[in-house]
Amino acid sequence: MKIKFKIFLSFWLILVFSPQVLAVEEDPNDYNYLKFLGETIEKIKSDYVDDVKNKELVESAIDGMLSSLDPHSSFLNAESLKQMKIQTKGAFGGLGIEVTMENGFVKVISPIDDTPAYKAGIKAGDYITHLDGKSVIGLNLNEAVDKMRGPAGTKLKVTIGRSNQEAFDVTIKRDIIKISSVKSKLEEDVGYIRITTFSEQTSKSTKDAIKKLKKEKNLRGYVLDLRNNPGGLLDQAVSVSDLFLEKGEIVSTRGKNSKNPEMYKAKSGDIIDGKPLVVIINGGSASASEIVAGALQDHKRAILLGTRSFGKGSVQTIIPVKPYGALRMTTAKYFTPSGRSIQKTGIEPDIVVEERELKKADNKKISREEDLKGALKNPSNKDKKEEKENKEKSDEIEDFQLSRALDLVRGISLYNTKTIN
């Protein structure tokens, strides 16, 4: 009796196969390859030691097809698709890391700010080799991600491989990951904007943050921090770039038919009115964040500072296949306004500044009046909370890259002022 399996690509593919010994002709054409696939599925059904459901076989076959093409293509079953939609909206459960597959291991693109993984010290470029003591080799990306997710409060032991170090274990407690993709503050006379990911509200939140900072007097310029930003939605990257550009191309995407690239252009209006802009990037800046950095660099609208970015220059399209899930497939490569493809090469900053940790001087061993037994109290009754905050601030580790970026903004502002005068 003939059995039919439906395998979903961007169209229905019906495989008809019969119970016979697997055989492939010496010069098989496309039809024979499809027949071979069908015969393989049936052979598994009839002879494999355990029962296997059609759903599992077909989903695995489709995922195998896609994941063999590149590290970013995969099959999303209905549950995975649901989780992806939740993540895109900015809230999901898990550890708080953006990952990809490389050489059979899970590679960390970047930890997300203020998440369990970030607090546990996971870094961009780390390799995850084991989850709860079990090797990740043989898992596809979706399977590895599923194992890392779980109820808030549960723990996961992650084995980390890091350059020039022996592998080590880190136990991380899962939490509900709520991402506020934009953070901002005033650094004395410079506006600081940190974008952690490009989700649905990123452009609006960035615009709101800038409008708030613009109310400050004597603002010299802005720093846009895209470090460890794993990317996200293309339209949000385009919108954020457009905030700072008056005109011109932002990015173009080219698929199989490269003669007709899709081009995104800026609309008139620079939200920061031409003030100096410095963008910080590093090896964890990927995809959508590279689009922003590349566009601002090519238009000479910003100076890029930091280290070379991740180098993900491909576009993934989610193709729904109801009710089974969706295909996440690489459908195009994107190019910066000057025509650069950053796939594998990344974006080189204009000024290379390596990441360093500079701890301020340790004064703990210095004897002070306050340490002496019976020392008189300060009659001004200084607020204890303020005193504690000042001490904590003095003990903070300086962000070397950010400090250089702030200095650069002030320097450009000073130069521009002298040039105008």
Steps between C-alpha positions, in 0.01 A plus 500: 500500500630846414550748779513874447696752706469873451821697538461874500751730336358819355258269318347153553733215413330159493724199536368162391702200599458125524653234729812392319875489552662845487659560163629801312594502133853592398386828349186581695286789384299725729203264508715205607649705782151580627407134465812407696394734781156342511645149505733598784209627710307180442801285581533681833129444563521128426840398644609749766521343844237735651177644364545843346211734427456648155502850652844449655651355182365767269589791730851360547541452126394858426717643776794296375455640149491857622771486767742341254475811280636749756503553879199731498245296301278255687151361541278647771225272619183657636639535855836642384319750278287610795812551715672698225203736474509553876874571488459752218245688711760530775414241768591132524627240744854369518862600564522820294751423224494525122666193347590332173652164403866470404703181453235297678500718812274781613682832463397805697444803279437712806343494846205734547548776757382434857395139432611187691761417233638854507524499881667156491781642288418335165685686224465550125707233322458236774419147388240295686616138481272328755161563657452332838799281419368381164685593181325732254661319207225350288243762599379759254464862608130477584554189714785667690292815558206290623724334758623838624148628550288397793290621794631800692693397810630170358875459460714388207866400511674636193851392398691786340795485264685830490809601304827431685318343796407152611132412475302590812147460632258779585167435670239755392153548643242555228277804515230677301700710258337839459697708261492876511689545177594866553665661801620858522660741741695824511876459535572854622475687165456201265183303429551123536264257323537123536308270263512137611291345222275605211146401599164647401523820707873578463472789255223671697687452829820641348314804373339557841837469673660758270211745545546473877878553478458800267334691783837514679695823458850511348475148357816443293396186314400134531643151545304210349605175667440188286740269681376142544187585301412176317266669251130444445249655264626649173232771488603622846866521396395706199282729715774559759753581224248738344481700823854631442511527119371779276492299178649212307501123509499321835534140389417278203415131497579271210349158462540236232393753238769758578398712199208636701631584848263639761624838616413695814553876499503769767238769531595860563570601860787443744350469848820618674544800267846414375662470843801264534412131515730214603387138464662227712516146355673175592507131406150454641349764269321299232246516220262796550754686715753461218249651257474810719877525553574445130248759381620770740864425417452506122314830517773637732224592742667329793843386610513131588707407803576161655588168339396313184135390495367144473455481123146372441396644168206278411124552516264231631137487392233323704277305260188368680387147415169474684421320723841333527723798580729699275820490299771738613703531186787720387359679198741789442824672595506862602742767382597834654447822298851477349426147376688313772394153602605439859430125494780335699716814489299725731537877525833652595471800734657830402686501831601166653463499878531164670281413798679552829404508864664785688435490871540822684768525768441280804511718809396229745850466648535873557420599858259791521356709787171310476685175578635622835327378813292773660527738201257792528191493282452746216263771628355566153301172527574405140236280353605138549334385180686760296825405672447132415414578137813712461715221643344241268554732205866548589549122514340434160704348220549759227363415156810578296329500159216722621747742659688533172171548312391779736840670465471476121154662494626786717809542283298515176257746658786723614663487156172583326441795735846644432460448125167684495637787711 
